[in-house]
Amino acid sequence: MGFGKAFGFSLIAFIGINFLFVIIAETITGGLNTLFSDITLNPLVLLFIFFGPIVYMPGMVIQGIYVSVTFGVYDITFIGLMVQLIGSIVAPLIAALIAGKTGETKAGSLGGWFLTAIVSSLAIGLLVFINPAILAYYGLPPTIDTFVTSLLGGVVNGIFYGAFALLFTRIAPY
């Protein structure tokens, strides 16, 4: 039962936090109307909004923050980019912590978060076959390499943030 709870709660938290950070970033940059117009025209954009950060490995996100801060022009788009990059770290971290708290065993916690990461990466990877125009719109090449890279991102994020899920697993004293 702990595995199912960990998976369900971490998936809901991951989706909710990703959506929250996208809404905040688009509000700051002034693109909220454009975002909702895109969702109205093509509802599959929601897949990228809900699961998009899982494709980016933690090192890539940290490097993106470093490069943006070092060489960036500090304007509204910079702040929006920082919110999205920070969201790419915070969303999986909080989802993994929730998986750790709701999983009853270490295997349930790690497995719940890892399944969340794999399901999220598959959702993005399947856009290559379903609607590649969405990936091109968001700057990802719509090729089979993107599918493989998204799966690799899911595995790396699953392992990396899975350590945090293991750290926060409740262990019953016997």
C-alpha positions, 0 to 999 in steps of 0.5 A, a space after each residue: 500500500 505504501 508504494 501506491 500512496 507514494 506514487 499517487 501523492 508524488 505524481 499529484 505533487 509533481 504535476 501541481 508544483 510544475 503547473 504552479 511554477 509555470 503559471 508564476 513564470 508566465 505571469 511574471 513575463 506577461 505570457 499568461 494569455 499566450 499560454 492559455 491560448 496555446 492550451 486552448 488550441 492544443 491541449 497536449 501542451 498540458 503534458 509539457 507543462 505538467 511533466 516538462 521539467 523531468 527531462 532536464 537532469 539536475 546538473 543541467 538545471 544547475 548549469 543553466 542557473 549558473 550561466 544565466 546568473 553569470 552572463 544574463 541580462 537582468 530583466 523580466 525574462 531573466 526572472 521568469 527563466 529563474 522561476 522556471 529553473 528553480 521550479 525544475 529543482 523544487 518540483 521533483 525535490 518536493 515530490 520525492 520528499 512527499 513520496 518518502 513521507 507517504 511510502 511505508 517502506 524504503 522500497 515503497 518510497 523509492 519505487 513510488 518516486 521512481 515510477 513518478 519520474 518514469 511516467 513523467 518522462 514517458 509522457 514527454 517522450 510520447 509527444 515525439 510520436 503524438 505531436 512533435 510540433 509541441 516539442 519543437 515549439 518548446 525548443 526540443 528537437 522532435 526526433 527519436 533522440 528526444 525520446 531517449 533523452 527524456 527517458 534518460 532524464 527520468 531515470 537520472 532524476 528518479 535516482 537522484 531525487 530518490 535519495 531524498 525520498 529514501 532519506 525521508 522515509 518513515 521507519 517504524 520502530 520495532 
